[in-house]
């Protein structure tokens, strides 16, 4: 009888360890995917700004210009976009940050 209870206890402990490990792994993977997503979005904004510079000779004054003239689509509900123009011929500072809802 004691060995049966010990076996059940060990089984429950193993299930608990596996479950915690699984959820930890999923959480880590989701965070990594989120970081990769931010990187890709930032690169897309930079590419649009560089394309504007190549075609027009100056960087765009703001992100709205890129949306209107270069087809850039921004998800402002999910992300905050930082775009700071330094000069018409200097690459602007661009940052994309996840909004916390």
Phi, psi and omega in degrees: 000317179295322180292328176295314180295321178295320178296319178294318179298317179295319179298316179296321178296317178297317178298318179297315180297316179296318180296314179298317179297318180297311180295323177297318179295317179297315180300316179297317180295320179295319177297319179295319178296322178296319178294320178295321178298315178300319179297315181294321179294316178300316179296323179295318178295317179298318179298319179295319179295318179293322177298317177299316179298318181294322184274326187249348179087001176208155178286153182293150182290333181199174181290331179299325177298318178294324178294316184286319188256341184236007174072017178292132179249122181245136177263089184285346176285327184260337186226150172256132183249128176253123180222108182241115180277131181258322178191160185294339181245014178243133181305125180292160173279125184234131177218145177234130183228142180285135174279140177259114181264000000 
